[in-house]
């Protein structure tokens, strides 16, 4: 069974925030690392 060694969070957003609410202006990426392998979730 693999052991999770690291969980990293990356918050990305547009430089200028518009007054629209369509969830296209920011995003959270999560990287999970275990040994030599890594997985990404958005």
Z-matrix of the N, CA and C atoms (Angstrom, degrees):
N
C 1 1.446
C 2 1.524 1 109.72
N 3 1.325 2 116.01 1 133.96
C 4 1.463 3 121.24 2 -177.33
C 5 1.526 4 110.93 3 -78.65
N 6 1.316 5 114.94 4 149.00
C 7 1.455 6 121.65 5 177.30
C 8 1.519 7 109.30 6 -109.49
N 9 1.315 8 117.25 7 130.32
C 10 1.463 9 121.32 8 177.07
C 11 1.517 10 108.20 9 -72.07
N 12 1.334 11 116.30 10 123.26
C 13 1.462 12 121.53 11 -177.68
C 14 1.517 13 112.88 12 -100.39
N 15 1.330 14 117.18 13 -27.12
C 16 1.463 15 119.54 14 -178.10
C 17 1.519 16 110.33 15 -155.40
N 18 1.308 17 115.16 16 144.13
C 19 1.462 18 122.39 17 172.51
C 20 1.520 19 106.31 18 -130.28
N 21 1.331 20 117.09 19 118.87
C 22 1.458 21 122.17 20 -177.58
C 23 1.520 22 109.81 21 -117.74
N 24 1.317 23 116.66 22 138.58
C 25 1.455 24 122.95 23 179.99
C 26 1.525 25 109.07 24 -113.19
N 27 1.334 26 116.52 25 134.01
C 28 1.455 27 122.45 26 178.36
C 29 1.524 28 108.14 27 -126.78
N 30 1.321 29 116.63 28 114.80
C 31 1.464 30 121.52 29 179.02
C 32 1.522 31 108.01 30 -98.34
N 33 1.318 32 116.25 31 120.65
C 34 1.463 33 122.01 32 -179.30
C 35 1.518 34 109.01 33 -115.57
N 36 1.335 35 116.54 34 139.08
C 37 1.457 36 119.43 35 176.63
C 38 1.515 37 109.49 36 -146.52
N 39 1.305 38 114.99 37 158.90
C 40 1.456 39 121.79 38 177.72
C 41 1.531 40 108.31 39 -69.53
N 42 1.339 41 117.86 40 148.67
C 43 1.469 42 119.82 41 -179.30
C 44 1.534 43 112.67 42 -63.38
N 45 1.327 44 117.09 43 -33.81
C 46 1.455 45 121.57 44 179.12
C 47 1.523 46 108.58 45 -118.86
N 48 1.316 47 115.92 46 123.46
C 49 1.460 48 120.40 47 -179.24
C 50 1.527 49 108.71 48 -89.17
N 51 1.318 50 115.58 49 126.17
C 52 1.462 51 121.99 50 179.34
C 53 1.529 52 109.74 51 -92.67
N 54 1.315 53 116.65 52 166.87
C 55 1.469 54 122.03 53 -179.47
C 56 1.521 55 111.24 54 -90.10
N 57 1.322 56 117.08 55 36.70
C 58 1.462 57 121.55 56 176.50
C 59 1.527 58 108.35 57 -112.47
N 60 1.299 59 116.74 58 152.72
C 61 1.464 60 120.53 59 -177.33
C 62 1.520 61 110.04 60 -121.39
N 63 1.339 62 116.53 61 67.48
C 64 1.463 63 119.97 62 -179.26
C 65 1.531 64 112.63 63 -116.39
N 66 1.338 65 117.55 64 13.53
C 67 1.472 66 123.63 65 177.34
C 68 1.520 67 113.72 66 60.48
N 69 1.318 68 118.10 67 23.72
C 70 1.464 69 120.20 68 179.72
C 71 1.524 70 111.86 69 -103.53
N 72 1.323 71 118.89 70 4.43
C 73 1.458 72 121.08 71 -174.34
C 74 1.518 73 113.90 72 -100.91
N 75 1.331 74 117.57 73 -12.69
C 76 1.455 75 119.36 74 177.38
C 77 1.522 76 109.72 75 -150.18
N 78 1.329 77 114.27 76 161.98
C 79 1.457 78 119.28 77 -178.67
C 80 1.525 79 108.79 78 -157.11
N 81 1.318 80 116.38 79 149.24
C 82 1.460 81 121.83 80 175.59
C 83 1.523 82 107.94 81 -115.75
N 84 1.326 83 116.17 82 120.69
C 85 1.462 84 122.17 83 175.83
C 86 1.524 85 108.24 84 -104.12
N 87 1.328 86 116.68 85 139.32
C 88 1.459 87 121.66 86 179.40
C 89 1.525 88 107.97 87 -124.38
N 90 1.326 89 115.52 88 125.97
C 91 1.471 90 121.00 89 176.54
C 92 1.526 91 107.90 90 -109.84
N 93 1.339 92 116.21 91 128.46
C 94 1.460 93 122.63 92 178.60
C 95 1.526 94 107.24 93 -116.01
N 96 1.326 95 116.32 94 123.34
C 97 1.466 96 120.94 95 -176.32
C 98 1.516 97 110.47 96 -115.49
N 99 1.351 98 114.03 97 140.37
C 100 1.455 99 121.99 98 177.24
C 101 1.517 100 107.66 99 -147.15
N 102 1.312 101 116.43 100 106.88
C 103 1.467 102 119.90 101 -177.79
C 104 1.511 103 111.15 102 65.33
N 105 1.343 104 117.04 103 -127.45
C 106 1.459 105 122.00 104 -179.45
C 107 1.523 106 112.36 105 -90.28
N 108 1.313 107 118.20 106 2.54
C 109 1.464 108 120.95 107 -176.80
C 110 1.521 109 110.98 108 -112.76
N 111 1.336 110 115.21 109 150.61
C 112 1.467 111 121.31 110 177.23
C 113 1.509 112 109.20 111 -141.16
N 114 1.311 113 115.85 112 148.31
C 115 1.469 114 121.16 113 177.41
C 116 1.511 115 109.12 114 -129.71
N 117 1.326 116 115.24 115 151.08
C 118 1.464 117 121.56 116 -178.34
C 119 1.530 118 109.51 117 -119.38
N 120 1.330 119 115.36 118 142.50
C 121 1.456 120 123.03 119 175.65
C 122 1.512 121 107.84 120 -129.69
N 123 1.311 122 116.16 121 139.11
C 124 1.458 123 119.31 122 177.58
C 125 1.499 124 109.96 123 -121.34
